[in-house]
Amino acid sequence: MPWEPWRYTAADYRAAVATAAGWSRLDGASAAAPWDPALAHALAELDARVEEEAVLDHLLADLAPAAE
């Protein structure tokens, strides 16, 4: 199975920045995101680091079994 990013698209990033409290600015060199070219643009535009803890509820919901 090929590698696939999990919750790391421009839409996910923009939603996380909009709802996360206490984020800080990005540092380091920018990198391409071939799976979602819009992500690199969103990172440059918003310049916000979002820690996993800020989106933990979303990550855990992805892992929860589907409700029947």
PDB file of N, CA, C, O and CB in Angstrom:
ATOM      1  N   MET A   1       0.855  -1.178   0.000  1.00  0.00           N
ATOM      2  CA  MET A   1       0.000   0.000   0.000  1.00  0.00           C
ATOM      3  C   MET A   1       0.901   1.241   0.000  1.00  0.00           C
ATOM      4  O   MET A   1       1.808   1.340   0.826  1.00  0.00           O
ATOM      5  CB  MET A   1      -0.973  -0.002   1.237  1.00  0.00           C
ATOM      6  N   PRO A   2       0.665   2.176  -0.904  1.00  0.00           N
ATOM      7  CA  PRO A   2       1.494   3.382  -0.945  1.00  0.00           C
ATOM      8  C   PRO A   2       1.218   4.284   0.263  1.00  0.00           C
ATOM      9  O   PRO A   2       0.146   4.244   0.867  1.00  0.00           O
ATOM     10  CB  PRO A   2       1.243   4.156  -2.250  1.00  0.00           C
ATOM     11  N   TRP A   3       2.206   5.082   0.584  1.00  0.00           N
ATOM     12  CA  TRP A   3       2.092   6.035   1.678  1.00  0.00           C
ATOM     13  C   TRP A   3       1.027   7.076   1.356  1.00  0.00           C
ATOM     14  O   TRP A   3       0.922   7.534   0.219  1.00  0.00           O
ATOM     15  CB  TRP A   3       3.445   6.715   1.951  1.00  0.00           C
ATOM     16  N   GLU A   4       0.252   7.440   2.341  1.00  0.00           N
ATOM     17  CA  GLU A   4      -0.781   8.443   2.158  1.00  0.00           C
ATOM     18  C   GLU A   4      -0.835   9.321   3.405  1.00  0.00           C
ATOM     19  O   GLU A   4      -0.895   8.797   4.517  1.00  0.00           O
ATOM     20  CB  GLU A   4      -2.162   7.780   1.877  1.00  0.00           C
ATOM     21  N   PRO A   5      -0.816  10.642   3.247  1.00  0.00           N
ATOM     22  CA  PRO A   5      -0.871  11.514   4.428  1.00  0.00           C
ATOM     23  C   PRO A   5      -2.217  11.392   5.136  1.00  0.00           C
ATOM     24  O   PRO A   5      -3.247  11.128   4.517  1.00  0.00           O
ATOM     25  CB  PRO A   5      -0.620  12.978   4.028  1.00  0.00           C
ATOM     26  N   TRP A   6      -2.177  11.587   6.426  1.00  0.00           N
ATOM     27  CA  TRP A   6      -3.378  11.470   7.241  1.00  0.00           C
ATOM     28  C   TRP A   6      -3.671  12.826   7.859  1.00  0.00           C
ATOM     29  O   TRP A   6      -2.883  13.335   8.656  1.00  0.00           O
ATOM     30  CB  TRP A   6      -3.215  10.378   8.338  1.00  0.00           C
ATOM     31  N   ARG A   7      -4.795  13.406   7.498  1.00  0.00           N
ATOM     32  CA  ARG A   7      -5.204  14.704   8.024  1.00  0.00           C
ATOM     33  C   ARG A   7      -4.146  15.775   7.759  1.00  0.00           C
ATOM     34  O   ARG A   7      -3.875  16.615   8.617  1.00  0.00           O
ATOM     35  CB  ARG A   7      -5.481  14.602   9.522  1.00  0.00           C
ATOM     36  N   TYR A   8      -3.555  15.739   6.576  1.00  0.00           N
ATOM     37  CA  TYR A   8      -2.527  16.730   6.252  1.00  0.00           C
ATOM     38  C   TYR A   8      -2.750  17.264   4.844  1.00  0.00           C
ATOM     39  O   TYR A   8      -1.921  17.095   3.949  1.00  0.00           O
ATOM     40  CB  TYR A   8      -1.110  16.118   6.380  1.00  0.00           C
ATOM     41  N   THR A   9      -3.892  17.910   4.680  1.00  0.00           N
ATOM     42  CA  THR A   9      -4.218  18.593   3.431  1.00  0.00           C
ATOM     43  C   THR A   9      -4.387  20.078   3.751  1.00  0.00           C
ATOM     44  O   THR A   9      -4.428  20.467   4.918  1.00  0.00           O
ATOM     45  CB  THR A   9      -5.519  17.994   2.763  1.00  0.00           C
ATOM     46  N   ALA A  10      -4.483  20.885   2.729  1.00  0.00           N
ATOM     47  CA  ALA A  10      -4.693  22.325   2.943  1.00  0.00           C
ATOM     48  C   ALA A  10      -5.980  22.561   3.732  1.00  0.00           C
ATOM     49  O   ALA A  10      -6.014  23.407   4.625  1.00  0.00           O
ATOM     50  CB  ALA A  10      -4.749  23.080   1.587  1.00  0.00           C
ATOM     51  N   ALA A  11      -7.033  21.821   3.407  1.00  0.00           N
ATOM     52  CA  ALA A  11      -8.307  21.992   4.121  1.00  0.00           C
ATOM     53  C   ALA A  11      -8.166  21.625   5.600  1.00  0.00           C
ATOM     54  O   ALA A  11      -8.673  22.339   6.465  1.00  0.00           O
ATOM     55  CB  ALA A  11      -9.407  21.132   3.469  1.00  0.00           C
ATOM     56  N   ASP A  12      -7.480  20.518   5.893  1.00  0.00           N
ATOM     57  CA  ASP A  12      -7.261  20.115   7.290  1.00  0.00           C
ATOM     58  C   ASP A  12      -6.447  21.160   8.034  1.00  0.00           C
ATOM     59  O   ASP A  12      -6.758  21.507   9.174  1.00  0.00           O
ATOM     60  CB  ASP A  12      -6.550  18.753   7.356  1.00  0.00           C
ATOM     61  N   TYR A  13      -5.400  21.662   7.383  1.00  0.00           N
ATOM     62  CA  TYR A  13      -4.526  22.646   8.006  1.00  0.00           C
ATOM     63  C   TYR A  13      -5.281  23.942   8.284  1.00  0.00           C
ATOM     64  O   TYR A  13      -5.184  24.496   9.380  1.00  0.00           O
ATOM     65  CB  TYR A  13      -3.312  22.921   7.116  1.00  0.00           C
ATOM     66  N   ARG A  14      -6.026  24.422   7.304  1.00  0.00           N
ATOM     67  CA  ARG A  14      -6.784  25.665   7.493  1.00  0.00           C
ATOM     68  C   ARG A  14      -7.812  25.517   8.627  1.00  0.00           C
ATOM     69  O   ARG A  14      -7.985  26.434   9.430  1.00  0.00           O
ATOM     70  CB  ARG A  14      -7.496  26.065   6.178  1.00  0.00           C
ATOM     71  N   ALA A  15      -8.484  24.380   8.692  1.00  0.00           N
ATOM     72  CA  ALA A  15      -9.459  24.144   9.756  1.00  0.00           C
ATOM     73  C   ALA A  15      -8.775  24.097  11.115  1.00  0.00           C
ATOM     74  O   ALA A  15      -9.302  24.634  12.089  1.00  0.00           O
ATOM     75  CB  ALA A  15     -10.226  22.839   9.505  1.00  0.00           C
ATOM     76  N   ALA A  16      -7.620  23.470  11.194  1.00  0.00           N
ATOM     77  CA  ALA A  16      -6.893  23.373  12.459  1.00  0.00           C
ATOM     78  C   ALA A  16      -6.431  24.750  12.930  1.00  0.00           C
ATOM     79  O   ALA A  16      -6.547  25.066  14.115  1.00  0.00           O
ATOM     80  CB  ALA A  16      -5.689  22.432  12.314  1.00  0.00           C
ATOM     81  N   VAL A  17      -5.916  25.562  12.030  1.00  0.00           N
ATOM     82  CA  VAL A  17      -5.471  26.905  12.404  1.00  0.00           C
ATOM     83  C   VAL A  17      -6.664  27.737  12.878  1.00  0.00           C
ATOM     84  O   VAL A  17      -6.543  28.507  13.831  1.00  0.00           O
ATOM     85  CB  VAL A  17      -4.761  27.600  11.211  1.00  0.00           C
ATOM     86  N   ALA A  18      -7.791  27.589  12.229  1.00  0.00           N
ATOM     87  CA  ALA A  18      -8.974  28.372  12.577  1.00  0.00           C
ATOM     88  C   ALA A  18      -9.523  28.021  13.955  1.00  0.00           C
ATOM     89  O   ALA A  18     -10.109  28.870  14.626  1.00  0.00           O
ATOM     90  CB  ALA A  18     -10.049  28.169  11.537  1.00  0.00           C
ATOM     91  N   THR A  19      -9.336  26.771  14.379  1.00  0.00           N
ATOM     92  CA  THR A  19      -9.940  26.339  15.640  1.00  0.00           C
ATOM     93  C   THR A  19      -8.941  26.134  16.768  1.00  0.00           C
ATOM     94  O   THR A  19      -9.339  26.075  17.931  1.00  0.00           O
ATOM     95  CB  THR A  19     -10.690  25.072  15.422  1.00  0.00           C
ATOM     96  N   ALA A  20      -7.660  26.026  16.457  1.00  0.00           N
ATOM     97  CA  ALA A  20      -6.654  25.751  17.487  1.00  0.00           C
ATOM     98  C   ALA A  20      -6.281  27.027  18.225  1.00  0.00           C
ATOM     99  O   ALA A  20      -6.145  28.091  17.623  1.00  0.00           O
ATOM    100  CB  ALA A  20      -5.401  25.115  16.865  1.00  0.00           C
ATOM    101  N   ALA A  21      -6.120  26.907  19.520  1.00  0.00           N
ATOM    102  CA  ALA A  21      -5.673  28.032  20.327  1.00  0.00           C
ATOM    103  C   ALA A  21      -4.187  27.858  20.626  1.00  0.00           C
ATOM    104  O   ALA A  21      -3.710  26.737  20.800  1.00  0.00           O
ATOM    105  CB  ALA A  21      -6.500  28.145  21.643  1.00  0.00           C
ATOM    106  N   GLY A  22      -3.485  28.935  20.682  1.00  0.00           N
ATOM    107  CA  GLY A  22      -2.101  28.902  21.123  1.00  0.00           C
ATOM    108  C   GLY A  22      -1.096  28.395  20.119  1.00  0.00           C
ATOM    109  O   GLY A  22      -0.046  27.887  20.513  1.00  0.00           O
ATOM    110  N   TRP A  23      -1.376  28.511  18.836  1.00  0.00           N
ATOM    111  CA  TRP A  23      -0.396  28.073  17.852  1.00  0.00           C
ATOM    112  C   TRP A  23       0.740  29.078  17.763  1.00  0.00           C
ATOM    113  O   TRP A  23       0.588  30.232  18.163  1.00  0.00           O
ATOM    114  CB  TRP A  23      -1.053  27.882  16.478  1.00  0.00           C
ATOM    115  N   SER A  24       1.869  28.645  17.244  1.00  0.00           N
ATOM    116  CA  SER A  24       3.026  29.515  17.073  1.00  0.00           C
ATOM    117  C   SER A  24       3.416  29.553  15.602  1.00  0.00           C
ATOM    118  O   SER A  24       2.864  28.818  14.783  1.00  0.00           O
ATOM    119  CB  SER A  24       4.215  29.033  17.944  1.00  0.00           C
ATOM    120  N   ARG A  25       4.360  30.405  15.279  1.00  0.00           N
ATOM    121  CA  ARG A  25       4.799  30.550  13.890  1.00  0.00           C
ATOM    122  C   ARG A  25       5.648  29.357  13.465  1.00  0.00           C
ATOM    123  O   ARG A  25       6.314  28.727  14.286  1.00  0.00           O
ATOM    124  CB  ARG A  25       5.591  31.854  13.708  1.00  0.00           C
ATOM    125  N   LEU A  26       5.612  29.065  12.184  1.00  0.00           N
ATOM    126  CA  LEU A  26       6.442  28.004  11.615  1.00  0.00           C
ATOM    127  C   LEU A  26       7.896  28.442  11.599  1.00  0.00           C
ATOM    128  O   LEU A  26       8.197  29.635  11.580  1.00  0.00           O
ATOM    129  CB  LEU A  26       5.973  27.639  10.189  1.00  0.00           C
ATOM    130  N   ASP A  27       8.786  27.474  11.608  1.00  0.00           N
ATOM    131  CA  ASP A  27      10.201  27.765  11.415  1.00  0.00           C
ATOM    132  C   ASP A  27      10.779  26.700  10.498  1.00  0.00           C
ATOM    133  O   ASP A  27      10.155  25.662  10.275  1.00  0.00           O
ATOM    134  CB  ASP A  27      10.967  27.815  12.778  1.00  0.00           C
ATOM    135  N   GLY A  28      11.946  26.947   9.977  1.00  0.00           N
ATOM    136  CA  GLY A  28      12.574  25.999   9.073  1.00  0.00           C
ATOM    137  C   GLY A  28      12.213  26.274   7.625  1.00  0.00           C
ATOM    138  O   GLY A  28      11.446  27.184   7.310  1.00  0.00           O
ATOM    139  N   ALA A  29      12.784  25.469   6.766  1.00  0.00           N
ATOM    140  CA  ALA A  29      12.584  25.626   5.327  1.00  0.00           C
ATOM    141  C   ALA A  29      11.243  25.047   4.902  1.00  0.00           C
ATOM    142  O   ALA A  29      10.780  24.054   5.462  1.00  0.00           O
ATOM    143  CB  ALA A  29      13.720  24.953   4.549  1.00  0.00           C
ATOM    144  N   SER A  30      10.626  25.671   3.913  1.00  0.00           N
ATOM    145  CA  SER A  30       9.378  25.117   3.392  1.00  0.00           C
ATOM    146  C   SER A  30       9.666  23.925   2.501  1.00  0.00           C
ATOM    147  O   SER A  30      10.751  23.795   1.933  1.00  0.00           O
ATOM    148  CB  SER A  30       8.588  26.182   2.618  1.00  0.00           C
ATOM    149  N   ALA A  31       8.687  23.074   2.393  1.00  0.00           N
ATOM    150  CA  ALA A  31       8.823  21.873   1.575  1.00  0.00           C
ATOM    151  C   ALA A  31       7.587  21.723   0.703  1.00  0.00           C
ATOM    152  O   ALA A  31       6.514  22.234   1.027  1.00  0.00           O
ATOM    153  CB  ALA A  31       9.030  20.614   2.459  1.00  0.00           C
ATOM    154  N   ALA A  32       7.750  21.035  -0.376  1.00  0.00           N
ATOM    155  CA  ALA A  32       6.626  20.760  -1.266  1.00  0.00           C
ATOM    156  C   ALA A  32       5.724  19.703  -0.637  1.00  0.00           C
ATOM    157  O   ALA A  32       6.170  18.893   0.175  1.00  0.00           O
ATOM    158  CB  ALA A  32       7.124  20.295  -2.659  1.00  0.00           C
ATOM    159  N   ALA A  33       4.470  19.723  -1.019  1.00  0.00           N
ATOM    160  CA  ALA A  33       3.502  18.716  -0.573  1.00  0.00           C
ATOM    161  C   ALA A  33       2.849  18.147  -1.828  1.00  0.00           C
ATOM    162  O   ALA A  33       1.759  18.580  -2.201  1.00  0.00           O
ATOM    163  CB  ALA A  33       2.419  19.329   0.421  1.00  0.00           C
ATOM    164  N   PRO A  34       3.496  17.182  -2.488  1.00  0.00           N
ATOM    165  CA  PRO A  34       2.981  16.690  -3.765  1.00  0.00           C
ATOM    166  C   PRO A  34       1.585  16.084  -3.683  1.00  0.00           C
ATOM    167  O   PRO A  34       0.882  16.046  -4.693  1.00  0.00           O
ATOM    168  CB  PRO A  34       3.919  15.675  -4.318  1.00  0.00           C
ATOM    169  N   TRP A  35       1.164  15.611  -2.521  1.00  0.00           N
ATOM    170  CA  TRP A  35      -0.174  15.035  -2.381  1.00  0.00           C
ATOM    171  C   TRP A  35      -1.252  16.130  -2.365  1.00  0.00           C
ATOM    172  O   TRP A  35      -2.421  15.852  -2.634  1.00  0.00           O
ATOM    173  CB  TRP A  35      -0.257  14.191  -1.094  1.00  0.00           C
ATOM    174  N   ASP A  36      -0.857  17.381  -2.050  1.00  0.00           N
ATOM    175  CA  ASP A  36      -1.805  18.496  -2.026  1.00  0.00           C
ATOM    176  C   ASP A  36      -1.024  19.792  -2.232  1.00  0.00           C
ATOM    177  O   ASP A  36      -0.612  20.419  -1.257  1.00  0.00           O
ATOM    178  CB  ASP A  36      -2.614  18.532  -0.679  1.00  0.00           C
ATOM    179  N   PRO A  37      -0.817  20.199  -3.470  1.00  0.00           N
ATOM    180  CA  PRO A  37      -0.030  21.413  -3.737  1.00  0.00           C
ATOM    181  C   PRO A  37      -0.572  22.653  -3.027  1.00  0.00           C
ATOM    182  O   PRO A  37       0.191  23.577  -2.747  1.00  0.00           O
ATOM    183  CB  PRO A  37       0.016  21.674  -5.224  1.00  0.00           C
ATOM    184  N   ALA A  38      -1.850  22.693  -2.735  1.00  0.00           N
ATOM    185  CA  ALA A  38      -2.421  23.842  -2.029  1.00  0.00           C
ATOM    186  C   ALA A  38      -1.930  23.932  -0.590  1.00  0.00           C
ATOM    187  O   ALA A  38      -1.989  25.002   0.014  1.00  0.00           O
ATOM    188  CB  ALA A  38      -3.938  23.764  -2.048  1.00  0.00           C
ATOM    189  N   LEU A  39      -1.444  22.818  -0.029  1.00  0.00           N
ATOM    190  CA  LEU A  39      -0.950  22.831   1.350  1.00  0.00           C
ATOM    191  C   LEU A  39       0.257  23.745   1.497  1.00  0.00           C
ATOM    192  O   LEU A  39       0.331  24.508   2.460  1.00  0.00           O
ATOM    193  CB  LEU A  39      -0.588  21.416   1.800  1.00  0.00           C
ATOM    194  N   ALA A  40       1.191  23.689   0.577  1.00  0.00           N
ATOM    195  CA  ALA A  40       2.375  24.554   0.657  1.00  0.00           C
ATOM    196  C   ALA A  40       1.967  26.020   0.644  1.00  0.00           C
ATOM    197  O   ALA A  40       2.547  26.834   1.363  1.00  0.00           O
ATOM    198  CB  ALA A  40       3.343  24.263  -0.509  1.00  0.00           C
ATOM    199  N   HIS A  41       0.988  26.356  -0.156  1.00  0.00           N
ATOM    200  CA  HIS A  41       0.505  27.738  -0.209  1.00  0.00           C
ATOM    201  C   HIS A  41      -0.166  28.131   1.112  1.00  0.00           C
ATOM    202  O   HIS A  41       0.035  29.242   1.604  1.00  0.00           O
ATOM    203  CB  HIS A  41      -0.483  27.917  -1.382  1.00  0.00           C
ATOM    204  N   ALA A  42      -0.950  27.232   1.677  1.00  0.00           N
ATOM    205  CA  ALA A  42      -1.630  27.520   2.940  1.00  0.00           C
ATOM    206  C   ALA A  42      -0.618  27.688   4.075  1.00  0.00           C
ATOM    207  O   ALA A  42      -0.768  28.575   4.915  1.00  0.00           O
ATOM    208  CB  ALA A  42      -2.629  26.399   3.281  1.00  0.00           C
ATOM    209  N   LEU A  43       0.402  26.846   4.099  1.00  0.00           N
ATOM    210  CA  LEU A  43       1.440  26.967   5.120  1.00  0.00           C
ATOM    211  C   LEU A  43       2.148  28.315   5.025  1.00  0.00           C
ATOM    212  O   LEU A  43       2.369  28.978   6.038  1.00  0.00           O
ATOM    213  CB  LEU A  43       2.455  25.827   4.986  1.00  0.00           C
ATOM    214  N   ALA A  44       2.501  28.717   3.813  1.00  0.00           N
ATOM    215  CA  ALA A  44       3.179  29.999   3.614  1.00  0.00           C
ATOM    216  C   ALA A  44       2.262  31.161   3.986  1.00  0.00           C
ATOM    217  O   ALA A  44       2.712  32.147   4.571  1.00  0.00           O
ATOM    218  CB  ALA A  44       3.648  30.140   2.156  1.00  0.00           C
ATOM    219  N   GLU A  45       1.002  31.050   3.654  1.00  0.00           N
ATOM    220  CA  GLU A  45       0.043  32.131   3.918  1.00  0.00           C
ATOM    221  C   GLU A  45      -0.251  32.294   5.405  1.00  0.00           C
ATOM    222  O   GLU A  45      -0.213  33.408   5.927  1.00  0.00           O
ATOM    223  CB  GLU A  45      -1.254  31.873   3.170  1.00  0.00           C
ATOM    224  N   LEU A  46      -0.544  31.192   6.088  1.00  0.00           N
ATOM    225  CA  LEU A  46      -0.980  31.260   7.485  1.00  0.00           C
ATOM    226  C   LEU A  46       0.178  31.239   8.480  1.00  0.00           C
ATOM    227  O   LEU A  46       0.059  31.774   9.582  1.00  0.00           O
ATOM    228  CB  LEU A  46      -1.908  30.114   7.780  1.00  0.00           C
ATOM    229  N   ASP A  47       1.297  30.624   8.094  1.00  0.00           N
ATOM    230  CA  ASP A  47       2.516  30.610   8.911  1.00  0.00           C
ATOM    231  C   ASP A  47       2.237  30.217  10.360  1.00  0.00           C
ATOM    232  O   ASP A  47       2.689  30.889  11.288  1.00  0.00           O
ATOM    233  CB  ASP A  47       3.184  31.976   8.873  1.00  0.00           C
ATOM    234  N   ALA A  48       1.494  29.131  10.552  1.00  0.00           N
ATOM    235  CA  ALA A  48       1.115  28.703  11.894  1.00  0.00           C
ATOM    236  C   ALA A  48       1.456  27.233  12.103  1.00  0.00           C
ATOM    237  O   ALA A  48       1.137  26.380  11.274  1.00  0.00           O
ATOM    238  CB  ALA A  48      -0.384  28.942  12.134  1.00  0.00           C
ATOM    239  N   ARG A  49       2.106  26.959  13.218  1.00  0.00           N
ATOM    240  CA  ARG A  49       2.388  25.573  13.608  1.00  0.00           C
ATOM    241  C   ARG A  49       1.219  25.090  14.451  1.00  0.00           C
ATOM    242  O   ARG A  49       0.837  25.745  15.421  1.00  0.00           O
ATOM    243  CB  ARG A  49       3.753  25.451  14.398  1.00  0.00           C
ATOM    244  N   VAL A  50       0.656  23.960  14.090  1.00  0.00           N
ATOM    245  CA  VAL A  50      -0.453  23.376  14.844  1.00  0.00           C
ATOM    246  C   VAL A  50       0.038  22.044  15.394  1.00  0.00           C
ATOM    247  O   VAL A  50       0.375  21.137  14.633  1.00  0.00           O
ATOM    248  CB  VAL A  50      -1.746  23.194  13.949  1.00  0.00           C
ATOM    249  N   GLU A  51       0.075  21.934  16.697  1.00  0.00           N
ATOM    250  CA  GLU A  51       0.523  20.699  17.338  1.00  0.00           C
ATOM    251  C   GLU A  51      -0.580  19.644  17.283  1.00  0.00           C
ATOM    252  O   GLU A  51      -1.765  19.970  17.225  1.00  0.00           O
ATOM    253  CB  GLU A  51       0.940  20.967  18.802  1.00  0.00           C
ATOM    254  N   GLU A  52      -0.176  18.389  17.301  1.00  0.00           N
ATOM    255  CA  GLU A  52      -1.140  17.294  17.227  1.00  0.00           C
ATOM    256  C   GLU A  52      -2.173  17.364  18.348  1.00  0.00           C
ATOM    257  O   GLU A  52      -3.335  17.008  18.149  1.00  0.00           O
ATOM    258  CB  GLU A  52      -0.418  15.959  17.278  1.00  0.00           C
ATOM    259  N   GLU A  53      -1.753  17.821  19.519  1.00  0.00           N
ATOM    260  CA  GLU A  53      -2.679  17.894  20.648  1.00  0.00           C
ATOM    261  C   GLU A  53      -3.873  18.799  20.348  1.00  0.00           C
ATOM    262  O   GLU A  53      -4.961  18.594  20.886  1.00  0.00           O
ATOM    263  CB  GLU A  53      -1.951  18.392  21.890  1.00  0.00           C
ATOM    264  N   ALA A  54      -3.670  19.796  19.492  1.00  0.00           N
ATOM    265  CA  ALA A  54      -4.740  20.735  19.167  1.00  0.00           C
ATOM    266  C   ALA A  54      -5.825  20.093  18.307  1.00  0.00           C
ATOM    267  O   ALA A  54      -6.957  20.575  18.273  1.00  0.00           O
ATOM    268  CB  ALA A  54      -4.169  21.946  18.454  1.00  0.00           C
ATOM    269  N   VAL A  55      -5.488  19.025  17.625  1.00  0.00           N
ATOM    270  CA  VAL A  55      -6.456  18.347  16.746  1.00  0.00           C
ATOM    271  C   VAL A  55      -6.673  16.893  17.177  1.00  0.00           C
ATOM    272  O   VAL A  55      -7.132  16.063  16.392  1.00  0.00           O
ATOM    273  CB  VAL A  55      -5.973  18.394  15.280  1.00  0.00           C
ATOM    274  N   LEU A  56      -6.341  16.605  18.412  1.00  0.00           N
ATOM    275  CA  LEU A  56      -6.414  15.230  18.909  1.00  0.00           C
ATOM    276  C   LEU A  56      -7.810  14.632  18.770  1.00  0.00           C
ATOM    277  O   LEU A  56      -7.943  13.460  18.420  1.00  0.00           O
ATOM    278  CB  LEU A  56      -5.985  15.183  20.361  1.00  0.00           C
ATOM    279  N   ASP A  57      -8.844  15.411  19.036  1.00  0.00           N
ATOM    280  CA  ASP A  57     -10.208  14.878  18.915  1.00  0.00           C
ATOM    281  C   ASP A  57     -10.490  14.390  17.496  1.00  0.00           C
ATOM    282  O   ASP A  57     -11.122  13.349  17.317  1.00  0.00           O
ATOM    283  CB  ASP A  57     -11.235  15.947  19.312  1.00  0.00           C
ATOM    284  N   HIS A  58     -10.034  15.119  16.501  1.00  0.00           N
ATOM    285  CA  HIS A  58     -10.233  14.716  15.106  1.00  0.00           C
ATOM    286  C   HIS A  58      -9.454  13.439  14.795  1.00  0.00           C
ATOM    287  O   HIS A  58      -9.965  12.539  14.129  1.00  0.00           O
ATOM    288  CB  HIS A  58      -9.801  15.846  14.151  1.00  0.00           C
ATOM    289  N   LEU A  59      -8.222  13.369  15.279  1.00  0.00           N
ATOM    290  CA  LEU A  59      -7.394  12.193  15.019  1.00  0.00           C
ATOM    291  C   LEU A  59      -8.002  10.948  15.664  1.00  0.00           C
ATOM    292  O   LEU A  59      -8.067   9.889  15.041  1.00  0.00           O
ATOM    293  CB  LEU A  59      -5.965  12.417  15.541  1.00  0.00           C
ATOM    294  N   LEU A  60      -8.442  11.080  16.903  1.00  0.00           N
ATOM    295  CA  LEU A  60      -9.043   9.938  17.602  1.00  0.00           C
ATOM    296  C   LEU A  60     -10.360   9.519  16.961  1.00  0.00           C
ATOM    297  O   LEU A  60     -10.672   8.330  16.897  1.00  0.00           O
ATOM    298  CB  LEU A  60      -9.270  10.278  19.075  1.00  0.00           C
ATOM    299  N   ALA A  61     -11.125  10.485  16.490  1.00  0.00           N
ATOM    300  CA  ALA A  61     -12.384  10.144  15.815  1.00  0.00           C
ATOM    301  C   ALA A  61     -12.133   9.318  14.560  1.00  0.00           C
ATOM    302  O   ALA A  61     -12.919   8.431  14.228  1.00  0.00           O
ATOM    303  CB  ALA A  61     -13.159  11.416  15.454  1.00  0.00           C
ATOM    304  N   ASP A  62     -11.034   9.611  13.861  1.00  0.00           N
ATOM    305  CA  ASP A  62     -10.693   8.823  12.672  1.00  0.00           C
ATOM    306  C   ASP A  62     -10.404   7.367  13.032  1.00  0.00           C
ATOM    307  O   ASP A  62     -10.658   6.463  12.236  1.00  0.00           O
ATOM    308  CB  ASP A  62      -9.483   9.433  11.959  1.00  0.00           C
ATOM    309  N   LEU A  63      -9.878   7.148  14.218  1.00  0.00           N
ATOM    310  CA  LEU A  63      -9.496   5.801  14.633  1.00  0.00           C
ATOM    311  C   LEU A  63     -10.645   5.012  15.283  1.00  0.00           C
ATOM    312  O   LEU A  63     -10.574   3.789  15.403  1.00  0.00           O
ATOM    313  CB  LEU A  63      -8.338   5.884  15.595  1.00  0.00           C
ATOM    314  N   ALA A  64     -11.681   5.711  15.691  1.00  0.00           N
ATOM    315  CA  ALA A  64     -12.815   5.063  16.348  1.00  0.00           C
ATOM    316  C   ALA A  64     -13.579   4.204  15.354  1.00  0.00           C
ATOM    317  O   ALA A  64     -13.693   4.565  14.183  1.00  0.00           O
ATOM    318  CB  ALA A  64     -13.752   6.109  16.980  1.00  0.00           C
ATOM    319  N   PRO A  65     -14.099   3.076  15.806  1.00  0.00           N
ATOM    320  CA  PRO A  65     -14.905   2.249  14.903  1.00  0.00           C
ATOM    321  C   PRO A  65     -16.147   3.033  14.455  1.00  0.00           C
ATOM    322  O   PRO A  65     -16.685   3.850  15.202  1.00  0.00           O
ATOM    323  CB  PRO A  65     -15.321   0.914  15.599  1.00  0.00           C
ATOM    324  N   ALA A  66     -16.572   2.776  13.265  1.00  0.00           N
ATOM    325  CA  ALA A  66     -17.765   3.444  12.725  1.00  0.00           C
ATOM    326  C   ALA A  66     -18.984   3.031  13.536  1.00  0.00           C
ATOM    327  O   ALA A  66     -19.129   1.871  13.924  1.00  0.00           O
ATOM    328  CB  ALA A  66     -17.970   3.099  11.219  1.00  0.00           C
ATOM    329  N   ALA A  67     -19.847   3.990  13.783  1.00  0.00           N
ATOM    330  CA  ALA A  67     -21.088   3.685  14.513  1.00  0.00           C
ATOM    331  C   ALA A  67     -21.996   2.861  13.614  1.00  0.00           C
ATOM    332  O   ALA A  67     -22.088   3.101  12.410  1.00  0.00           O
ATOM    333  CB  ALA A  67     -21.813   4.994  14.979  1.00  0.00           C
ATOM    334  N   GLU A  68     -22.645   1.912  14.202  1.00  0.00           N
ATOM    335  CA  GLU A  68     -23.519   1.038  13.402  1.00  0.00           C
ATOM    336  C   GLU A  68     -24.953   1.356  13.626  1.00  0.00           C
ATOM    337  O   GLU A  68     -25.826   0.719  13.035  1.00  0.00           O
ATOM    338  CB  GLU A  68     -23.273  -0.412  13.719  1.00  0.00           C
TER     339      GLU A  68
END
